Amino acid sequence: MTAWPNRSAGPGRAQAPAWGRADRAKAAAKLMLGWVAFLWVLEVVDVSTGHALDTYGIEPRHPAELLDIVPAAFIHFGFGHVASNSVPLLVFGFLAALGGIRRFAAVAALIIVVDGLGVWLLSPAHSNTAGASGLVFGLFGYLLVRGFVDRRPLDIGIGLLVGAIWGSSILLGISPANTSVSWQGHLFGLAAGVAAAFVFRRRAGRTARTGRGDDATATPFLP
């Protein structure tokens, strides 16, 4: 998130200082550390209550389950499950949030909703799907294409590095042959992340006119 001086402020009125890279990095780190910690707290509560929170997973094609689309992204089936999502969520989320907290929140919300709807529509009957992996796959897709969409060399490099390190795991996760995971959730999350890079692309023209930073351009792109 970027704070900018109030140009209309009169004499004697304090002006908010602009955030630098270090400030954005600290904000992104705090956000994602808090997010991951919250997932672990929820899993502790789930285990201590006999897995009572598992009911917030998504059971496909039941209208009432549409209410669980957002909660399902925060619920896990055991500590091993939440542990497997923690590191990539922390890394991908941090890298994505460096571009602006408001932009990241919009991207994450789009991924969670689209991914949840995809799971609700296409998952096998009598299944129960939950976990942050849909968001993880979505953030991977977002980081992979964001730099090309925004035409920012640094973000292109970040996307290529992320793809080189985690690409093989992502391909395995979206394969229908992998019956140990919800490949539907992974696939829809990945697609939603790629779409988010276009929906929330930066508008360079506005940046040049206003001189504003990252969050000022984090508005939906209208073709």
PASEBA-1860 file (N, C-alpha, C; in nm, 3 decimals):
! residues 223
1> MTAWPNRS> 0.085/-0.118/0.000/0.000/0.000/0.000/0.089/0.123/0.000 ~ 0.052/0.222/-0.082/0.134/0.340/-0.094/0.060/0.461/-0.044 ~ 0.121/0.538/0.045/0.061/0.660/0.094/0.123/0.777/0.019 ~ 0.039/0.874/-0.019/0.088/0.986/-0.098/0.049/1.118/-0.033 ~ 0.132/1.219/-0.047/0.102/1.348/0.014/-0.030/1.403/-0.035 ~ -0.103/1.469/0.052/-0.227/1.536/0.017/-0.194/1.672/-0.043 ~ -0.203/1.683/-0.176/-0.160/1.805/-0.243/-0.252/1.922/-0.213 ~ -0.374/1.891/-0.165/-0.468/1.997/-0.136/-0.458/2.045/0.008
9> AGPGRAQA> -0.369/1.985/0.084/-0.356/2.022/0.224/-0.304/2.165/0.236 ~ -0.361/2.239/0.326/-0.322/2.378/0.346/-0.199/2.388/0.433 ~ -0.153/2.512/0.454/-0.034/2.533/0.538/-0.058/2.479/0.679 ~ 0.042/2.417/0.732/0.033/2.367/0.868/-0.028/2.230/0.879 ~ -0.081/2.175/0.768/-0.142/2.042/0.773/-0.036/1.938/0.738 ~ -0.030/1.832/0.818/0.072/1.728/0.797/0.044/1.652/0.669 ~ 0.146/1.616/0.598/0.134/1.538/0.476/0.187/1.398/0.501 ~ 0.113/1.297/0.451/0.152/1.158/0.470/0.272/1.126/0.383
17> PAWGRADR> 0.376/1.068/0.438/0.494/1.035/0.358/0.467/0.917/0.267 ~ 0.533/0.918/0.152/0.519/0.806/0.060/0.595/0.685/0.113 ~ 0.540/0.567/0.087/0.605/0.444/0.130/0.714/0.407/0.031 ~ 0.825/0.358/0.085/0.932/0.309/0.001/0.924/0.158/-0.011 ~ 1.023/0.100/-0.077/1.025/-0.044/-0.100/1.033/-0.121/0.032 ~ 1.111/-0.071/0.125/1.124/-0.140/0.254/0.992/-0.143/0.328 ~ 0.916/-0.033/0.321/0.786/-0.028/0.387/0.689/-0.128/0.326 ~ 0.691/-0.136/0.192/0.602/-0.231/0.125/0.640/-0.375/0.158
25> AKAAAKLM> 0.771/-0.400/0.166/0.817/-0.535/0.200/0.775/-0.574/0.341 ~ 0.786/-0.480/0.436/0.745/-0.508/0.573/0.595/-0.535/0.581 ~ 0.516/-0.455/0.509/0.372/-0.474/0.510/0.334/-0.608/0.449 ~ 0.399/-0.644/0.339/0.371/-0.772/0.274/0.410/-0.890/0.364 ~ 0.524/-0.878/0.431/0.569/-0.985/0.520/0.475/-1.002/0.638 ~ 0.434/-0.891/0.699/0.342/-0.898/0.812/0.208/-0.959/0.771 ~ 0.159/-0.919/0.654/0.032/-0.972/0.606/0.037/-1.123/0.590 ~ 0.140/-1.173/0.523/0.145/-1.315/0.493/0.182/-1.399/0.614
33> LGWVAFLW> 0.266/-1.346/0.702/0.295/-1.419/0.826/0.168/-1.430/0.911 ~ 0.090/-1.322/0.915/-0.036/-1.327/0.988/-0.136/-1.421/0.924 ~ -0.140/-1.422/0.790/-0.232/-1.510/0.717/-0.200/-1.656/0.748 ~ -0.074/-1.694/0.732/-0.034/-1.833/0.756/-0.054/-1.871/0.902 ~ -0.022/-1.781/0.994/-0.044/-1.809/1.136/-0.192/-1.833/1.163 ~ -0.278/-1.757/1.099/-0.422/-1.774/1.116/-0.467/-1.913/1.069 ~ -0.410/-1.963/0.960/-0.443/-2.098/0.912/-0.406/-2.203/1.016 ~ -0.291/-2.185/1.080/-0.248/-2.280/1.182/-0.337/-2.273/1.307
41> VLEVVDVS> -0.376/-2.153/1.344/-0.467/-2.138/1.459/-0.599/-2.208/1.430 ~ -0.651/-2.190/1.309/-0.776/-2.256/1.272/-0.763/-2.408/1.277 ~ -0.648/-2.460/1.234/-0.630/-2.605/1.237/-0.618/-2.657/1.379 ~ -0.555/-2.580/1.467/-0.551/-2.618/1.609/-0.692/-2.625/1.665 ~ -0.774/-2.524/1.632/-0.914/-2.524/1.676/-0.988/-2.643/1.618 ~ -0.964/-2.671/1.491/-1.032/-2.783/1.424/-1.000/-2.915/1.492 ~ -0.872/-2.939/1.518/-0.831/-3.064/1.581/-0.885/-3.074/1.724 ~ -0.880/-2.963/1.796/-0.924/-2.965/1.936/-1.075/-2.981/1.949
49> TGHALDTY> -1.149/-2.954/1.844/-1.296/-2.970/1.847/-1.343/-3.093/1.772 ~ -1.252/-3.187/1.749/-1.291/-3.308/1.677/-1.321/-3.284/1.532 ~ -1.246/-3.191/1.471/-1.260/-3.158/1.329/-1.397/-3.099/1.296 ~ -1.446/-3.017/1.387/-1.576/-2.954/1.365/-1.574/-2.855/1.249 ~ -1.456/-2.798/1.220/-1.448/-2.699/1.113/-1.447/-2.761/0.974 ~ -1.428/-2.892/0.966/-1.425/-2.958/0.836/-1.558/-2.943/0.761 ~ -1.665/-2.915/0.834/-1.794/-2.897/0.769/-1.797/-2.773/0.680 ~ -1.698/-2.685/0.694/-1.692/-2.565/0.610/-1.622/-2.590/0.477
57> GIEPRHPA> -1.585/-2.716/0.451/-1.537/-2.750/0.319/-1.652/-2.745/0.218 ~ -1.618/-2.755/0.090/-1.718/-2.743/-0.016/-1.765/-2.881/-0.061 ~ -1.893/-2.908/-0.044/-1.956/-3.027/-0.099/-2.026/-2.985/-0.227 ~ -1.989/-3.046/-0.339/-2.031/-2.992/-0.469/-2.181/-2.999/-0.495 ~ -2.227/-2.893/-0.562/-2.362/-2.882/-0.620/-2.475/-2.882/-0.519 ~ -2.445/-2.855/-0.392/-2.548/-2.829/-0.292/-2.558/-2.678/-0.276 ~ -2.672/-2.618/-0.304/-2.683/-2.471/-0.299/-2.633/-2.410/-0.169 ~ -2.661/-2.474/-0.057/-2.618/-2.419/0.072/-2.466/-2.413/0.084
65> ELLDIVPA> -2.396/-2.498/0.009/-2.251/-2.503/0.018/-2.183/-2.383/-0.048 ~ -2.259/-2.304/-0.123/-2.201/-2.183/-0.182/-2.152/-2.087/-0.073 ~ -2.213/-2.095/0.043/-2.171/-2.010/0.155/-2.034/-2.050/0.209 ~ -1.989/-2.170/0.175/-1.860/-2.219/0.226/-1.745/-2.193/0.130 ~ -1.771/-2.127/0.019/-1.666/-2.105/-0.081/-1.548/-2.029/-0.022 ~ -1.574/-1.923/0.054/-1.465/-1.846/0.113/-1.406/-1.916/0.236 ~ -1.487/-1.962/0.332/-1.428/-2.032/0.448/-1.343/-2.153/0.411 ~ -1.381/-2.223/0.304/-1.307/-2.344/0.265/-1.161/-2.316/0.233
73> AFIHFGFG> -1.131/-2.193/0.191/-0.993/-2.158/0.157/-0.904/-2.143/0.280 ~ -0.964/-2.147/0.398/-0.888/-2.130/0.522/-0.888/-2.256/0.609 ~ -0.964/-2.356/0.570/-0.977/-2.479/0.649/-0.890/-2.589/0.589 ~ -0.831/-2.672/0.675/-0.746/-2.781/0.627/-0.782/-2.911/0.698 ~ -0.742/-3.020/0.637/-0.769/-3.153/0.692/-0.642/-3.210/0.756 ~ -0.602/-3.153/0.868/-0.486/-3.203/0.940/-0.367/-3.110/0.928 ~ -0.273/-3.127/1.019/-0.155/-3.041/1.022/-0.064/-3.063/0.901 ~ -0.059/-3.185/0.851/0.021/-3.210/0.731/-0.031/-3.132/0.612
81> HVASNSVP> -0.163/-3.121/0.604/-0.226/-3.048/0.495/-0.192/-2.899/0.501 ~ -0.207/-2.839/0.618/-0.177/-2.696/0.630/-0.027/-2.670/0.615 ~ 0.055/-2.764/0.659/0.200/-2.747/0.646/0.243/-2.747/0.499 ~ 0.179/-2.831/0.418/0.217/-2.838/0.277/0.182/-2.711/0.201 ~ 0.084/-2.636/0.252/0.045/-2.511/0.186/0.116/-2.388/0.242 ~ 0.173/-2.400/0.360/0.223/-2.281/0.430/0.339/-2.213/0.359 ~ 0.441/-2.290/0.320/0.559/-2.228/0.259/0.527/-2.164/0.124 ~ 0.463/-2.236/0.030/0.434/-2.168/-0.097/0.339/-2.051/-0.082
89> LLVFGFLA> 0.241/-2.060/0.009/0.151/-1.947/0.030/0.227/-1.827/0.085 ~ 0.319/-1.852/0.177/0.398/-1.744/0.234/0.484/-1.677/0.127 ~ 0.550/-1.757/0.044/0.640/-1.703/-0.058/0.561/-1.633/-0.168 ~ 0.462/-1.703/-0.226/0.385/-1.644/-0.335/0.308/-1.521/-0.289 ~ 0.249/-1.531/-0.170/0.173/-1.418/-0.119/0.261/-1.296/-0.095 ~ 0.378/-1.318/-0.039/0.471/-1.207/-0.015/0.510/-1.141/-0.146 ~ 0.546/-1.219/-0.246/0.587/-1.163/-0.374/0.473/-1.088/-0.442 ~ 0.352/-1.143/-0.431/0.237/-1.076/-0.492/0.202/-0.948/-0.417
97> ALGGIRRF> 0.210/-0.951/-0.285/0.172/-0.835/-0.204/0.272/-0.721/-0.215 ~ 0.393/-0.747/-0.264/0.489/-0.639/-0.283/0.438/-0.536/-0.383 ~ 0.346/-0.578/-0.471/0.290/-0.486/-0.569/0.180/-0.398/-0.514 ~ 0.147/-0.412/-0.386/0.042/-0.331/-0.326/-0.056/-0.419/-0.250 ~ -0.087/-0.381/-0.128/-0.174/-0.462/-0.043/-0.317/-0.466/-0.098 ~ -0.367/-0.351/-0.143/-0.503/-0.349/-0.196/-0.515/-0.433/-0.322 ~ -0.416/-0.423/-0.406/-0.417/-0.504/-0.528/-0.412/-0.652/-0.493 ~ -0.328/-0.688/-0.398/-0.318/-0.827/-0.356/-0.450/-0.878/-0.300
105> AAVAALII> -0.516/-0.796/-0.218/-0.644/-0.837/-0.160/-0.746/-0.865/-0.269 ~ -0.749/-0.780/-0.372/-0.843/-0.801/-0.481/-0.809/-0.928/-0.559 ~ -0.682/-0.950/-0.584/-0.638/-1.070/-0.655/-0.674/-1.196/-0.576 ~ -0.644/-1.196/-0.446/-0.673/-1.312/-0.362/-0.823/-1.339/-0.356 ~ -0.903/-1.234/-0.345/-1.048/-1.251/-0.339/-1.102/-1.313/-0.467 ~ -1.053/-1.264/-0.580/-1.098/-1.320/-0.708/-1.061/-1.467/-0.720 ~ -0.938/-1.500/-0.683/-0.892/-1.640/-0.691/-0.977/-1.730/-0.602 ~ -1.000/-1.689/-0.478/-1.075/-1.771/-0.384/-1.217/-1.796/-0.433
113> VVDGLGVW> -1.283/-1.692/-0.484/-1.422/-1.707/-0.528/-1.431/-1.793/-0.654 ~ -1.347/-1.764/-0.754/-1.352/-1.842/-0.878/-1.314/-1.987/-0.853 ~ -1.210/-2.007/-0.774/-1.167/-2.143/-0.742/-1.277/-2.220/-0.668 ~ -1.340/-2.155/-0.570/-1.447/-2.220/-0.495/-1.566/-2.256/-0.583 ~ -1.601/-2.168/-0.674/-1.712/-2.197/-0.766/-1.677/-2.314/-0.858 ~ -1.552/-2.320/-0.903/-1.510/-2.431/-0.987/-1.517/-2.564/-0.913 ~ -1.472/-2.563/-0.788/-1.481/-2.684/-0.706/-1.626/-2.725/-0.685 ~ -1.711/-2.628/-0.656/-1.853/-2.654/-0.632/-1.920/-2.715/-0.756
121> LLSPAHSN> -1.879/-2.671/-0.873/-1.942/-2.717/-0.997/-1.890/-2.854/-1.043 ~ -1.761/-2.879/-1.029/-1.700/-2.992/-1.098/-1.640/-3.100/-1.009 ~ -1.631/-3.080/-0.880/-1.575/-3.185/-0.795/-1.666/-3.306/-0.791 ~ -1.611/-3.423/-0.764/-1.693/-3.546/-0.758/-1.799/-3.537/-0.650 ~ -1.911/-3.603/-0.674/-2.018/-3.607/-0.575/-1.968/-3.669/-0.445 ~ -2.026/-3.625/-0.334/-1.996/-3.677/-0.200/-1.852/-3.648/-0.156 ~ -1.788/-3.550/-0.221/-1.654/-3.510/-0.178/-1.663/-3.384/-0.091 ~ -1.557/-3.358/-0.018/-1.550/-3.239/0.067/-1.412/-3.176/0.044
129> TAGASGLV> -1.410/-3.058/-0.014/-1.285/-2.995/-0.055/-1.258/-2.869/0.026 ~ -1.138/-2.859/0.079/-1.098/-2.740/0.154/-0.947/-2.726/0.145 ~ -0.898/-2.609/0.183/-0.754/-2.586/0.185/-0.713/-2.464/0.106 ~ -0.594/-2.414/0.134/-0.542/-2.294/0.069/-0.470/-2.324/-0.061 ~ -0.470/-2.450/-0.106/-0.392/-2.483/-0.225/-0.449/-2.417/-0.350 ~ -0.581/-2.396/-0.355/-0.637/-2.325/-0.470/-0.581/-2.183/-0.480 ~ -0.568/-2.117/-0.365/-0.508/-1.983/-0.363/-0.360/-1.990/-0.397 ~ -0.292/-2.092/-0.350/-0.150/-2.110/-0.383/-0.130/-2.122/-0.533
137> FGLFGYLL> -0.211/-2.207/-0.596/-0.200/-2.225/-0.741/-0.238/-2.097/-0.814 ~ -0.337/-2.026/-0.760/-0.377/-1.900/-0.821/-0.268/-1.795/-0.815 ~ -0.203/-1.783/-0.701/-0.094/-1.686/-0.688/0.024/-1.723/-0.776 ~ 0.047/-1.853/-0.793/0.152/-1.898/-0.885/0.121/-1.849/-1.026 ~ -0.003/-1.872/-1.072/-0.041/-1.827/-1.205/-0.032/-1.677/-1.220 ~ -0.072/-1.607/-1.116/-0.067/-1.460/-1.117/0.077/-1.411/-1.131 ~ 0.167/-1.466/-1.050/0.307/-1.424/-1.055/0.371/-1.461/-1.188 ~ 0.329/-1.573/-1.244/0.390/-1.622/-1.367/0.366/-1.526/-1.484
145> VRGFVDRR> 0.247/-1.466/-1.490/0.214/-1.383/-1.606/0.208/-1.234/-1.575 ~ 0.209/-1.196/-1.447/0.194/-1.055/-1.410/0.295/-0.965/-1.479 ~ 0.421/-1.006/-1.480/0.524/-0.922/-1.537/0.504/-0.899/-1.686 ~ 0.460/-1.002/-1.758/0.436/-0.987/-1.901/0.317/-0.895/-1.928 ~ 0.214/-0.908/-1.845/0.095/-0.824/-1.862/0.127/-0.678/-1.832 ~ 0.200/-0.655/-1.723/0.234/-0.518/-1.683/0.358/-0.463/-1.754 ~ 0.429/-0.552/-1.824/0.552/-0.513/-1.895/0.656/-0.457/-1.799 ~ 0.677/-0.534/-1.693/0.776/-0.495/-1.591/0.884/-0.603/-1.585
153> PLDIGIGL> 1.007/-0.572/-1.627/1.114/-0.672/-1.633/1.139/-0.744/-1.501 ~ 1.135/-0.669/-1.389/1.162/-0.732/-1.260/1.056/-0.838/-1.229 ~ 0.930/-0.806/-1.254/0.823/-0.903/-1.228/0.829/-1.021/-1.324 ~ 0.875/-0.997/-1.447/0.896/-1.108/-1.541/1.000/-1.204/-1.485 ~ 1.108/-1.148/-1.434/1.213/-1.231/-1.374/1.163/-1.310/-1.255 ~ 1.083/-1.246/-1.170/1.026/-1.315/-1.054/0.938/-1.429/-1.099 ~ 0.855/-1.404/-1.200/0.766/-1.508/-1.251/0.841/-1.626/-1.309 ~ 0.947/-1.599/-1.382/1.027/-1.707/-1.440/1.096/-1.788/-1.331
161> LVGAIWGS> 1.145/-1.719/-1.227/1.211/-1.789/-1.117/1.111/-1.878/-1.043 ~ 0.993/-1.825/-1.015/0.889/-1.903/-0.947/0.850/-2.023/-1.032 ~ 0.837/-2.002/-1.163/0.801/-2.112/-1.252/0.908/-2.220/-1.256 ~ 1.035/-2.180/-1.254/1.144/-2.277/-1.259/1.149/-2.361/-1.132 ~ 1.118/-2.301/-1.018/1.128/-2.373/-0.890/1.007/-2.461/-0.864 ~ 0.887/-2.407/-0.890/0.764/-2.478/-0.853/0.684/-2.532/-0.972 ~ 0.732/-2.509/-1.093/0.655/-2.547/-1.211/0.617/-2.693/-1.218 ~ 0.711/-2.781/-1.187/0.682/-2.925/-1.195/0.577/-2.967/-1.093
169> SILLGISP> 0.582/-2.910/-0.973/0.482/-2.942/-0.871/0.344/-2.893/-0.913 ~ 0.339/-2.776/-0.978/0.211/-2.722/-1.025/0.152/-2.812/-1.133 ~ 0.234/-2.857/-1.226/0.184/-2.945/-1.332/0.130/-3.075/-1.274 ~ 0.199/-3.130/-1.174/0.151/-3.251/-1.110/0.019/-3.226/-1.038 ~ 0.005/-3.109/-0.979/-0.115/-3.079/-0.901/-0.240/-3.059/-0.984 ~ -0.226/-3.024/-1.113/-0.343/-3.004/-1.197/-0.373/-3.124/-1.286 ~ -0.298/-3.231/-1.266/-0.319/-3.352/-1.347/-0.436/-3.434/-1.291 ~ -0.535/-3.469/-1.376/-0.645/-3.554/-1.330/-0.600/-3.690/-1.281
177> ANTSVSWQ> -0.480/-3.731/-1.322/-0.428/-3.861/-1.277/-0.389/-3.859/-1.130 ~ -0.372/-3.740/-1.074/-0.335/-3.727/-0.933/-0.462/-3.726/-0.849 ~ -0.503/-3.843/-0.804/-0.630/-3.856/-0.732/-0.618/-3.824/-0.583 ~ -0.497/-3.791/-0.536/-0.479/-3.763/-0.394/-0.511/-3.619/-0.358 ~ -0.535/-3.535/-0.459/-0.566/-3.395/-0.436/-0.685/-3.354/-0.522 ~ -0.738/-3.236/-0.495/-0.845/-3.181/-0.578/-0.782/-3.110/-0.697 ~ -0.763/-3.184/-0.807/-0.704/-3.120/-0.924/-0.797/-3.013/-0.980 ~ -0.929/-3.029/-0.955/-1.023/-2.927/-1.002/-0.996/-2.794/-0.932
185> GHLFGLAA> -0.976/-2.801/-0.799/-0.946/-2.680/-0.724/-0.815/-2.617/-0.767 ~ -0.715/-2.699/-0.793/-0.587/-2.647/-0.837/-0.597/-2.583/-0.976 ~ -0.668/-2.649/-1.066/-0.681/-2.598/-1.203/-0.757/-2.466/-1.206 ~ -0.869/-2.460/-1.135/-0.947/-2.336/-1.134/-0.871/-2.225/-1.062 ~ -0.796/-2.259/-0.958/-0.715/-2.158/-0.892/-0.610/-2.101/-0.984 ~ -0.542/-2.189/-1.059/-0.439/-2.146/-1.153/-0.499/-2.054/-1.259 ~ -0.613/-2.095/-1.315/-0.678/-2.015/-1.419/-0.723/-1.879/-1.364 ~ -0.774/-1.879/-1.241/-0.819/-1.754/-1.179/-0.702/-1.659/-1.156
193> GVAAAFVF> -0.586/-1.713/-1.118/-0.469/-1.630/-1.097/-0.420/-1.565/-1.225 ~ -0.421/-1.641/-1.334/-0.382/-1.585/-1.464/-0.480/-1.475/-1.504 ~ -0.610/-1.503/-1.485/-0.711/-1.402/-1.518/-0.695/-1.276/-1.433 ~ -0.659/-1.293/-1.306/-0.642/-1.178/-1.216/-0.532/-1.085/-1.263 ~ -0.428/-1.141/-1.325/-0.320/-1.057/-1.376/-0.370/-0.962/-1.483 ~ -0.469/-1.004/-1.560/-0.526/-0.918/-1.664/-0.632/-0.825/-1.606 ~ -0.715/-0.878/-1.517/-0.823/-0.796/-1.459/-0.767/-0.680/-1.379 ~ -0.660/-0.706/-1.304/-0.602/-0.604/-1.218/-0.467/-0.556/-1.269
201> RRRAGRTA> -0.455/-0.548/-1.399/-0.329/-0.503/-1.458/-0.309/-0.355/-1.428 ~ -0.181/-0.315/-1.428/-0.150/-0.174/-1.405/-0.172/-0.095/-1.533 ~ -0.220/0.028/-1.515/-0.239/0.116/-1.629/-0.128/0.219/-1.630 ~ -0.031/0.195/-1.717/0.090/0.277/-1.719/0.060/0.423/-1.748 ~ -0.039/0.449/-1.830/-0.072/0.586/-1.866/-0.111/0.668/-1.746 ~ -0.192/0.608/-1.659/-0.235/0.679/-1.539/-0.119/0.706/-1.447 ~ -0.029/0.608/-1.435/0.088/0.627/-1.349/0.173/0.743/-1.398 ~ 0.190/0.752/-1.530/0.273/0.859/-1.585/0.211/0.995/-1.562
209> RTGRGDDA> 0.076/1.003/-1.569/0.009/1.131/-1.553/0.008/1.177/-1.407 ~ -0.014/1.083/-1.315/-0.031/1.123/-1.176/0.096/1.114/-1.094 ~ 0.191/1.029/-1.140/0.311/1.007/-1.062/0.287/0.920/-0.942 ~ 0.169/0.854/-0.935/0.137/0.773/-0.819/0.202/0.636/-0.830 ~ 0.204/0.568/-0.719/0.272/0.439/-0.713/0.181/0.322/-0.735 ~ 0.219/0.208/-0.678/0.157/0.080/-0.712/0.008/0.076/-0.688 ~ -0.036/0.112/-0.567/-0.177/0.096/-0.535/-0.265/0.189/-0.615 ~ -0.212/0.301/-0.661/-0.293/0.393/-0.737/-0.337/0.334/-0.869
217> TATPFLP> -0.262/0.235/-0.919/-0.295/0.175/-1.047/-0.361/0.039/-1.032 ~ -0.393/0.001/-0.910/-0.450/-0.131/-0.887/-0.601/-0.128/-0.904 ~ -0.646/-0.085/-1.021/-0.788/-0.081/-1.052/-0.818/-0.179/-1.163 ~ -0.940/-0.233/-1.167/-0.973/-0.328/-1.274/-0.949/-0.265/-1.412 ~ -0.889/-0.340/-1.502/-0.863/-0.293/-1.636/-0.988/-0.310/-1.721 ~ -1.032/-0.204/-1.783/-1.149/-0.209/-1.870/-1.104/-0.196/-2.013 ~ -1.123/-0.299/-2.098/-1.074/-0.293/-2.237/-1.150/-0.190/-2.318
END
